[in-house]
Amino acid sequence: MDPFDDDELRFLLRTWKAPGAPASLRAPVLPRRAAADRGGVRSTFARALRWLATGSIRIPVPIGVAALIVLALWAYDRTPPEPVTVPAAAPVTLDDFRPVARLEPRIVGEP
Amino acid sequence: MTEAEVQSAFDDHKDAVYRFAWRMSDPAAAEDIAQEVFLALLSRPERFDPARGTLRAFLLGITRNLALKRWRDAHRWEPLEEEGFVAPPDDLERRDTAEAVAACVRALPPLQREVVILAEYEELPLAEIASAVGADVGVVKSRLHRARQNLKRMLQPLRARAGAAFQATDGQ
C-alpha cells in the first residue's frame, strides 16, 4: 500500500464537519453591548456596579487562606475585653457620726 | 471598540470560534465557550494588539484557553502534552468515517489536537497558529508533525474504505 501522505490524511479529516455558530449565540452577546454603549459615563458606572454585584476574581488558594487567617487574627485582636463592672461605692457621709461617749484606755500586752 | 466594530468582529469570526470550540471541547460546551470569547472581547477590547497577530488568531487564542481550562478541570492529573504519545490503530470497523475521524482527533493530546484543528480545519498559517496557541512556530511545526503521525496511525484502517473516494478526487 502507498504511504499515507498528508493529502490523503487531509481528505479523511475533512469528512468530519462542524456546524456553524447557532443563531442563539448572538442574543446574549450583542444586546448587552447595545445597552452598554448607550449612556456614556452612566453605562460605565452601571457596568462597574454590575461587576461588583456579579463579577469574580480568581485568587490562588494559599493567598486566600493566608488572607483569611490574617483577617481572623485582626478581628480577634480588635475584640475589646469585657468591661469589669465595679459596683459603685456607697457615698460616705458623716450624718451618722457620733463621737465616743466614754473613753476607757487599756494597756495591751501585759497579763 | 465601536458597536459596528464589535458587530463586524462577531459576524466575521463567530463561525470559526464556534467550530474550534466544538472540535476542541464537547459540542454541548461549544456555545458557552463561544459566548465567553465574545463577551471577553467586549469587556476588554484593549487586550487585542494588532501588532501581535490577527483578530481571528486572538479570538481563537481565547477559545483555546477556555477549552483547555475545561479539559484541565475534567482531567486534573493528565498532562496537556504527551511527547511520547503514540496512538494505536483504532477499531474503526463499526463507525462511519466522520465519526471515526472525530474520535481519533479527540483522542489526541490537547496540544496536538489544537494545532491539527487550526491547521487542517481552520486553515490558519503557521504564524497565526503560533500566535493563537502562544508558542513558537518551530514548536507548532513539531506538534503538527507528531499529531499527523498519530492520526495516520489511528486512521490507517480507514484508508481502504476511503481510498476510492480519495482517488476520485485526485487528492484535491
Interface residues (C-beta under 8 A of the other chain):
Chain A: M1 F4 D6 D7 E8 L9 R10 F11 L12 L13 R14 T15 W16 K17 A18 P19 G20 A21 P22 S24 L25 R26 P28 V29 L30 R32 R33 A34 A36 D37
Chain B: E3 V6 Q7 F10 K14 D15 V17 Y18 R19 W22 R23 E31 A34 Q35 F38 L39 L42 T97 A98 V101 A102 V105 V116 E120 Y121 R148 L151 K152 L155 Q156 L158 R159 A162 A165 F166 T169 G171
